[in-house]
Amino acid sequence: MGEVFRAIDTRLDRQVAIKVLSSGLIANPELKQRFEREARAISSLNHPYICALYDVGSVDDVEYLVMELLEGESLADRLARGPLPLNQVLRYGTQISDALDRAHRQHIVHRDLKPGNIMLTRSGLKLLDFGLAKLTGEAGLLSQASQSAVQTVKPLTTEGSILGTLQYMSPEQLEGKEVDARSDIFALGAVLFEMTTGRRPFNGSSQASLIAAILHDEPPPLGTLQPLTPPALDRIVRTCLAKDPEDRWQTARDLTLQLQALTENISGSTLANESVALPRRQGLSLWWRPLAIGLIAGIAMTLPFMLFRKPVHTPVRHLSMVLPDPVAEITTDNVLAVSEDGSKVVYVARHLATTQLHLRLLASSEDHVIAKTVGATGPFLSPDGESVGFFQEGHLRTMSLSGGSVADLGEVGPGKGASWSTNGMIAFVGIPSGSPVSLVSAKGGPIRTISKVRPNEGGHGTPHFLPGGKQVLYTAEVDGKSYDEAVALVVDIETGRAQTVLEGAYGAQFVRGQLLFGRGGKLYTIPFDEKRFSTTGVPVELPISALDSPGHGTLYVDAAGDGTIVAVPGSRKWFDTRIVQVDRQGKSKTLPLESRNYRMPRIDPTGKRLLVEVTGANDDIWIYDLERETFSRATFNGENMVPEWDHDGNSFFVSRVDAGRLQLYQIPLGGGQPKKVFPSVSPSLFCTSVSRDGRLIAYATTPGGATGWDVYLLDRTTGTSRPVIAGRFNEMQPALSPDSTWIAYTSDESGQNEIYVQGVDRAGARTLISQGGGATPVWSHSGREIFFVTEEGLKSVPVTAREGSLAFGTAATVVAESGQENVLAPSYTVALDDQSFFISEGSDEVNSIRQIDVVRGLLP
């Protein structure tokens, strides 16, 4: 009955949806009344899980509603791909029930609850379409509206098969009786059934047989269709679907409390209800097994390490921990840690480009933001689980989970793993690569190195204390090879003697007599003798999906002493990206490049070439020729980050690890030796902008102290460098205007990243040009716009020069998708004509990660 348009509210500068009564139906008084009913119903509701109504009116006999614009998919579209995981069933069911409770308290019965009227968005679930809603005071249900209910069947109120809405109607609704809130509860029971099983509770070959099934038949138990369903959920759903309204939950509030209680039970002590009974392997009878085990052990001593055996399939207990709605996604840094007793998980999550630590108590499903941890990465927990350590602003820090001050243990650079021993020491690796394992007291004090980077090693990472705290297990990258060929070693803290314990492993840690490690995108365990520091037997592949980074040796897994494993689910394809050229009209073209991890494209001064950082086994810079469609490698040492063209296009700048810090190098094209821009070792820095005349280089650096990241300018004619923005917050991602008189940058001084502009020679006088978040600014080549990334996409702010000052317009979205955000440099670049953009974005298989898996009972 309606048509929906995407529109711009020019007064408030926001995208909205405008729903209008279809032109052919305007003369129908019944449908016009239904349209008005929807407006009255939604106008009285204000709830996070109900689509908001902003305005209503009529223009030239066109009835319209101005509503919240939702990006996502309907629950009906999601169910077309099969049933939902249990945690999502409970989460969505609770949200729908809570929304219905609000409507019922406002004396509104929805009367058309179905998957097609439920939207799943990035910010959460939204209940739609109150066109059939019954408001208290109306003279009963109109017979015409009843017929409309039967005919309106496809998602989002479009026409379609007659069976669509009937499937979710209560018996009293089908019989034309008076309906109340309990009719919505019946419909929600049908939706819960379908979310759990992928099937509807009632079926029929015709309209008549379907109605008969709803009136007289009982749906099959959930456990017969989905064997792992908790009995409590089956009881909840069957109560919803009772034929007599008196036998159902009497209010949506009752149902909400039931779903919340079940969620808490599953998250805590009843985790075993989610046991996954994996099939047992077929093979030898019981009396042969001791002989077989001995035979395998003997063969394993003579065969190469590569003879991995498949896991012995045993029952495991599995829980999916979904991130709360305000949290955007898991980041791609070292992201999570579990306490030794398996009761707490600390993880890093990102909202726009701001990261922060979160604490999840598994027994109660409570999630807390940990204060004072903005920008923190690499969390690790104390042995008693009461304190957390992390890397922040290039420093190693600790704090109590119950609050209090942050202890700063020293400037160590970006972190690559840390571990806290029972005797109060912390082992860590502070630089992304080329650095050894170091040791410091958790109470503070001197830092000393305990491992030595050997000539054939590219750096150490992921340190873990062995029991007793006298030895540290760590991973060493083999120079020039991927982390799949890394080596796990044990170093003695006192003597510094290192011993290889396993080849072809990364992210290794000790848990319950086993080494847990990654290789080839899979997770393995192997028995480990902690006295002799040697492995025995054959590696066993674990049946767990766990994200890992082949380029950085990051294993998104941690294990507790009780055997609990926490893992970010996914595969290496999560890191695959592509370079897409998108114009302002939304037309896009993907560059013909093989699937790899492409980052930070940068257009050259002629507009004909792109610099691209390619990460993987080694990080190097490549050049893509847009005219010839060729892709050639420009660096070869595997340690190059954040490229930026010089003004003439004959060379470019990159950051490389040098003497434990990320230093700026200039790389000439066509041969020639790389040149270090700063002769001495300076703080870690990233160049993100060069003036058109080549005189100025703008870069972000960490000079030390309490200022975090600051913005500096290097004058190449004088060789002098000076701070431009050096506040006590993080200022980074500087971008010079085409005339070199203005600089745009990102700062988190407001509590989230925003975009500011100030004069190059006007310290302190700055203007905020973003609203509600923004990162990675880039000037247009004309100088009349500034682009930046937001959650809604790539935005543009008009810029007008007025007698030595700038005037800024209102930000507007130019590209709905803005690519993968990066805290170091832009994930996009602007074509020379300012009409299109080259964006590094995830492949179709890459989505935001909003889940952590918790597995118990898998390790011996």
C-alpha positions, -999 to 999 in steps of 0.1 A, spaced: 0 0 0 30 23 3 61 34 -14 93 43 5 120 67 -7 154 75 7 156 113 13 176 141 29 162 162 57 178 195 47 170 212 80 188 187 102 211 173 75 202 136 80 191 108 58 155 97 63 129 74 48 97 89 34 67 66 32 39 77 10 5 62 2 7 48 -33 -9 71 -59 -34 45 -70 -47 40 -35 -51 76 -23 -88 75 -31 -94 44 -10 -107 57 24 -100 24 41 -63 24 31 -60 61 39 -74 53 74 -48 25 78 -21 49 68 -33 74 94 -35 46 120 1 38 114 11 74 120 -9 77 152 5 44 165 42 52 159 39 88 170 32 76 205 61 52 207 97 61 215 118 29 218 153 19 206 138 -12 188 109 5 171 115 25 138 111 62 147 86 85 132 99 121 126 70 138 108 36 132 91 16 153 67 -1 157 34 10 177 3 -12 179 -28 -33 150 -15 -2 129 -10 -1 114 25 34 109 38 54 97 69 90 108 75 107 79 93 141 67 105 162 54 76 173 18 83 203 1 66 203 -37 69 181 -67 60 147 -79 71 146 -109 94 127 -127 66 157 -123 43 180 -135 70 159 -166 77 160 -175 40 196 -185 47 186 -208 75 181 -207 113 199 -183 136 224 -192 163 209 -196 198 225 -165 212 209 -144 183 175 -160 188 175 -150 224 189 -115 217 165 -107 189 136 -123 208 142 -102 239 144 -70 218 112 -77 199 94 -86 232 107 -54 248 95 -34 218 60 -50 220 59 -44 258 64 -6 251 36 -7 224 12 -26 246 18 -2 275 7 25 251 -24 5 243 -12 -5 208 -15 -40 195 7 -45 164 -14 -73 148 10 -79 119 42 -91 136 62 -113 112 99 -116 100 92 -92 71 83 -64 95 115 -68 116 147 -52 103 182 -63 114 205 -33 113 241 -26 124 228 -7 154 203 -34 164 168 -47 156 139 -25 146 102 -33 145 83 -18 115 49 -14 100 22 -5 124 -3 -1 96 -26 -28 111 -21 -16 147 -51 -15 169 -54 16 191 -75 16 222 -107 36 215 -112 24 180 -146 8 173 -131 -27 170 -114 -43 141 -128 -32 107 -138 -61 86 -119 -45 56 -87 -43 77 -91 -79 86 -91 -88 49 -61 -65 43 -43 -84 70 -48 -116 50 -37 -101 18 -6 -82 30 20 -109 31 54 -100 16 80 -82 37 77 -45 43 39 -44 33 42 -53 -3 18 -77 -20 24 -114 -23 15 -149 -14 -15 -152 9 3 -176 32 28 -150 44 9 -133 72 -14 -162 80 15 -181 93 18 -157 122 -18 -150 130 -33 -162 163 -64 -184 164 -86 -156 177 -73 -133 149 -82 -159 122 -117 -164 137 -124 -127 136 -126 -123 174 -115 -94 194 -77 -94 198 -54 -80 224 -17 -80 233 -17 -117 236 -22 -120 199 11 -103 193 27 -128 218 14 -157 197 30 -141 166 63 -136 184 62 -173 194 59 -182 157 88 -159 149 109 -174 177 101 -209 164 112 -199 129 144 -182 141 154 -214 160 146 -240 135 145 -223 101 109 -235 97 75 -221 105 55 -238 133 24 -244 111 22 -254 75 -5 -263 50 -9 -270 13 -37 -244 11 -51 -215 29 -78 -236 45 -54 -264 57 -30 -238 71 -58 -221 91 -69 -255 103 -34 -263 115 -31 -230 134 -65 -236 150 -61 -273 160 -25 -287 156 5 -284 179 39 -275 164 66 -301 168 90 -297 197 120 -275 189 144 -303 199 131 -326 172 141 -300 145 171 -284 163 185 -310 188 207 -286 207 178 -263 217 175 -258 255 143 -273 269 135 -240 285 133 -222 252 109 -249 239 87 -243 270 88 -205 263 78 -209 227 51 -234 233 35 -211 259 35 -183 233 18 -206 208 -10 -218 231 -44 -218 214 -62 -202 243 -50 -167 250 -54 -174 287 -27 -201 285 -1 -178 270 23 -154 286 -2 -126 296 21 -97 289 52 -91 267 70 -81 299 65 -116 312 80 -130 280 109 -106 281 118 -117 317 117 -153 306 140 -148 277 164 -127 298 166 -154 325 173 -181 299 200 -159 283 217 -155 317 215 -192 325 230 -202 292 258 -176 296 267 -190 330 263 -224 347 241 -240 321 266 -236 293 266 -274 291 231 -272 276 248 -261 244 270 -292 242 279 -301 206 282 -338 203 306 -343 175 305 -376 157 330 -402 169 356 -414 145 351 -448 130 380 -472 133 397 -496 156 378 -515 183 387 -508 219 412 -536 225 433 -524 195 436 -488 207 466 -491 231 485 -509 203 475 -483 178 485 -454 200 519 -470 206 523 -475 168 514 -439 160 538 -426 186 566 -447 171 559 -436 136 556 -399 147 593 -400 159 604 -408 123 580 -389 102 582 -351 95 563 -326 117 539 -320 88 520 -353 95 492 -336 115 464 -359 126 428 -349 127 412 -341 161 397 -368 183 360 -357 183 347 -353 218 318 -333 231 325 -296 235 305 -269 251 301 -238 230 288 -203 236 287 -173 213 294 -140 231 277 -112 211 290 -77 215 265 -52 229 248 -28 204 268 3 212 300 -15 203 308 -14 166 332 -43 161 362 -62 172 394 -46 160 423 -62 140 448 -57 168 457 -81 196 422 -81 209 413 -104 237 423 -121 269 406 -146 293 412 -148 330 430 -178 344 398 -191 360 378 -186 328 353 -162 343 362 -130 325 370 -119 290 386 -85 282 385 -75 245 392 -45 224 363 -30 204 362 -1 180 336 26 176 345 45 144 383 48 147 383 49 185 392 17 204 385 9 240 387 -21 263 356 -39 274 351 -65 302 326 -94 299 317 -114 330 307 -148 315 287 -160 345 263 -130 342 266 -118 306 274 -83 319 295 -61 297 314 -31 310 335 -4 292 368 -1 310 374 36 317 407 52 308 415 27 280 407 47 249 431 36 222 443 6 242 453 -27 225 468 -60 235 450 -66 268 464 -92 292 451 -102 327 469 -106 360 470 -142 374 442 -134 399 421 -118 371 417 -85 391 439 -63 370 444 -57 333 475 -47 313 475 -31 279 494 -10 254 483 26 250 499 56 232 531 36 229 532 29 266 528 -3 286 502 2 313 482 -16 340 451 -9 361 427 -26 385 395 -38 369 376 -23 399 389 12 389 416 35 401 446 50 386 466 37 356 501 26 363 526 35 335 554 10 332 573 29 304 573 38 268 577 6 248 561 14 214 532 -5 198 526 -38 215 529 -73 201 518 -93 231 524 -95 268 520 -119 297 517 -115 335 534 -141 358 524 -153 392 556 -137 407 546 -102 395 566 -98 363 554 -88 329 570 -101 297 562 -82 265 573 -73 230 569 -37 224 575 -30 187 556 -46 157 587 -64 144 624 -67 148 622 -65 186 631 -90 214 611 -101 245 615 -77 274 607 -80 311 595 -54 337 580 -56 372 542 -51 374 550 -25 401 573 -6 377 611 -3 374 638 -10 349 631 -28 317 655 -55 305 657 -77 274 655 -114 279 656 -128 244 680 -122 215 669 -117 179 691 -140 159 704 -131 124 678 -152 106 649 -139 127 625 -110 119 614 -103 154 597 -119 184 561 -118 196 533 -132 217 552 -140 249 536 -163 275 550 -173 309 553 -210 316 542 -223 350 565 -209 378 573 -177 359 609 -186 352 607 -192 315 588 -174 287 574 -191 256 575 -168 225 573 -169 187 601 -159 164 595 -149 128 618 -165 102 634 -138 81 617 -135 47 591 -162 54 555 -161 66 543 -167 101 532 -202 91 569 -210 92 576 -192 125 593 -210 154 582 -213 190 609 -210 216 614 -210 253 638 -185 269 651 -188 305 647 -154 323 679 -157 343 703 -171 317 688 -158 285 693 -193 269 667 -199 243 655 -234 231 634 -242 201 604 -263 210 583 -263 178 588 -253 142 560 -241 120 539 -225 147 529 -190 159 510 -175 188 519 -205 210 508 -206 246 509 -233 273 476 -246 287 469 -278 307 500 -297 295 495 -287 259 509 -261 235 481 -242 218 493 -227 185 483 -216 150 495 -228 116 480 -224 81 449 -206 94 440 -235 118 443 -241 155 463 -270 170 475 -285 202 504 -308 210 515 -323 243 543 -303 260 568 -315 286 572 -283 307 602 -297 325 622 -307 294 607 -279 273 599 -303 245 569 -314 226 557 -350 223 533 -369 201 516 -354 171 497 -321 167 459 -323 169 437 -299 149 410 -284 171 375 -280 156 373 -243 162 370 -214 138 395 -188 148 407 -157 131 444 -153 125 466 -129 106 491 -145 83 509 -112 79 514 -103 116 513 -136 134 483 -125 154 462 -154 167 428 -142 179 427 -168 206 434 -171 243 431 -200 268 424 -201 305 440 -225 330 406 -243 334 407 -251 296 383 -224 285 392 -212 250 380 -178 237 384 -171 200 373 -145 175 356 -167 148 366 -163 112 392 -171 86 420 -154 68 396 -142 42 386 -116 67 418 -98 58 412 -98 21 404 -64 6 401 -49 -28 406 -15 -43 374 0 -57 369 32 -77 336 48 -68 322 80 -82 298 105 -66 268 88 -82 277 55 -66 290 38 -98 319 16 -89 347 -5 -106 370 -29 -88 406 -29 -99 416 -62 -114 439 -74 -86 441 -108 -70 426 -113 -35 451 -99 -10 452 -74 18 454 -40 2 456 -9 23 460 29 21 459 37 -16 475 70 -25 471 88 -59 502 103 -75 505 139 -86 497 130 -122 466 110 -112 478 80 -132 493 57 -104 484 44 -70 507 35 -42 492 6 -23 505 -11 9 501 -49 6 503 -68 38 507 -105 43 539 -125 49 557 -93 44 545 -57 43 556 -40 11 545 -11 -12 533 -17 -48 524 6 -76 493 2 -97 493 19 -132 457 30 -138 462 33 -176 481 1 -183 465 -18 -154 498 -32 -143 508 -39 -107 545 -38 -97 564 -41 -65 583 -10 -53 599 -22 -20 614 -56 -12 625 -58 24 591 -66 39 589 -38 64 572 -8 48 540 9 61 519 40 54 530 52 19 528 88 7 539 103 -26 565 130 -27 554 162 -46 570 153 -79 559 116 -81 595 104 -85 597 90 -50 575 82 -20 578 80 18 572 50 41 577 41 77 601 13 85 613 -3 117 647 11 126 664 7 160 632 -3 176 611 26 162 591 33 130 613 58 111 606 77 79 624 67 47 622 82 12 622 56 -16 633 67 -51 616 51 -81 637 34 -108 665 23 -85 686 42 -59 691 37 -22 664 45 3 672 76 23 664 81 59 646 115 63 657 121 100 694 112 104 690 101 140 665 78 157 634 98 164 600 87 179 578 65 158 561 85 131 539 83 100 539 107 71 504 113 56 508 145 37 534 164 15 529 200 3 526 205 -35 559 223 -36 576 195 -16 587 219 11 566 206 40 560 171 53 532 166 78 534 136 100 521 122 133 545 111 160 547 100 196 573 123 211 568 109 246 553 123 278 515 127 283 506 141 249 500 109 230 501 113 192 510 148 180 511 165 146 545 179 134 557 197 103 592 191 87 605 220 66 628 203 41 645 236 30 658 242 65 657 207 79 639 218 110 608 202 125 582 217 148 550 207 165 518 221 150 492 204 172 505 189 204 477 188 230 472 162 257 450 141 234 457 121 203 461 143 172 470 124 141 463 118 103 474 154 93 464 166 58 478 198 42 456 220 21 467 225 -16 481 259 -8 499 246 24 483 272 46 458 250 64 460 216 80 431 191 87 436 164 113 419 139 136 417 144 174 400 124 202 397 153 226 359 151 226 359 114 236 357 102 201 376 110 169 365 142 151 379 163 123 395 197 130 411 224 108 436 251 118 461 273 101 496 260 97 509 291 114 479 297 137 485 273 167 454 269 188 428 285 165 410 255 151 375 247 138 355 215 143 341 204 109 327 169 117 297 161 139 292 127 156 325 113 147 351 114 118 385 103 109 413 104 82 407 138 65 418 144 29 416 177 10 401 178 -25 427 187 -52 407 220 -58 409 228 -21 372 234 -20 363 203 0 375 182 29 366 145 28 366 123 59 353 89 70 323 84 93 301 54 102 276 65 75 303 66 48 327 90 32 316 126 38 325 160 23 325 194 39 325 224 14 353 249 21 353 286 10 383 309 14 375 344 27 403 369 32 427 347 50 401 326 67 380 296 58 342 291 59 328 255 61 295 242 49 275 212 61 289 177 58 271 155 32 277 119 23 294 113 -10 300 76 -8 278 54 13 306 28 19 339 43 31 361 12 33 382 -2 61 391 26 86 427 28 98 440 47 127 473 55 109 463 68 75 434 71 51 419 39 35 410 60 5 424 85 -19 407 111 -42 411 111 -80 426 142 -96 392 155 -108 377 151 -73 348 132 -88 357 97 -78 375 79 -50 398 48 -47 388 29 -16 403 -1 2 373 -21 12 367 -56 25 356 -84 1 321 -97 2 331 -122 28 344 -95 52 320 -81 77 323 -64 110 332 -89 138 307 -87 166 311 -121 182 336 -140 204 332 -177 208 338 -194 242 346 -231 242 348 -254 272 356 -290 277 377 -294 246 411 -296 261 420 -326 283 
